Amino acid sequence: MFALLRLFVVLMVLLTIVYWALVFYFRAGERDRLEAEWEAEQPPLPRDTYVENGIREYRRSLRRKLLWGVYIVPIGTICILIYVVNYA
C-alpha cells in the first residue's frame, strides 16, 4: 500500500513538472507565432495588445486542454496494468 502511495506521489510530481514544461513551451511557440503573424499583417492593434488577445484565446483552446492528457494517460495506464496483473 505504501509503495503505491509513494509511486503516486512521485508520479504526480514528475507529471506536474512535465505539464508545466509543456505549458511554457506551447505558450512560447504560440507567442512567437502571433508575433510573426502581427509582423506579416500589420493589424491596427498595437503588437502587445494583439499578442495578449491571441494568448487569451489560446488559453481556451483545445491544445491547452489536451495537455491534461499528461496526467490522465499515464495514471490510467498504471491503473489498467494494476488491474490486469492482479485480477485478470
N, C-alpha and C positions, 0 to 999 in steps of 0.2 A: 504494500500500500504506500509506504513512504517512497519507494523507488518511483512509483507512478506520479506521485506528487512532485518529487524532485524533477522528473522528466518534464512535467507540465510547466513548472516554474522556469526551468532553463529554456524550454522551447518557446514560451511566451516572451522571454527577454530577447532571445535571438530573433524571433519573428517580428518583434517590435522594432528592433534595430534595422532589419531588412525593410520593413514597411516604411519607416521614416526616410531611409536612404532612397527608396523608390519615389516617395513623395517629392523630396527635394530634387531628384534627378528629372522627373517628369515636369515639375513646375519650372525648372530652369530651361528645359527644352521648349516648353510652351512659351515662356517669356522671350526666348531667342526667336522663335517663330513669329510671335506677334511684333517684335521689333523689326524683323526683316520685312514683314508684311506692311508695317507702317512706312518703312523706307521706300518700298516699291510703290505704294498707292498714294502717299502723302494726303491722308484724310484731313478734314478741317480741325479735328480734335488735336490737342497737344499730345505729344508722344507718351508722356507718363499717364495721362488720362486714358488714352487708347489701350495701353498695355494693362492698366489696372482693371478696366472694364472687361478685357479679354480674360484676365486671370479670374475675375469674379465669375464669369460664365464657365470657365474651366472647372472651378470648384464643384459645380453642379453636374459636370459631365459624366458620361458612362465610364471613362477610363479611370477616373478617380475612384469610382465605386468598385471597379474591378480589382483595385489594389487590396480590397478586403479579402480577395481570394488568397492573399498571402497568409491569412490566418485560417480560413475555412478549409482549404485543400489539405495542408499538412495535418491539421488536427483531425479532420475527417478520415484521412488515410490511416492515421495511427489508430483511431477508434475501430475502423473496419478490420485492420490487422489484428488488434487485440481480440475482437470478437471471433474472427476466423480461427485464430490459433487456440483459443480457449474453448469454443463451443461448436465448431464445425468439424 
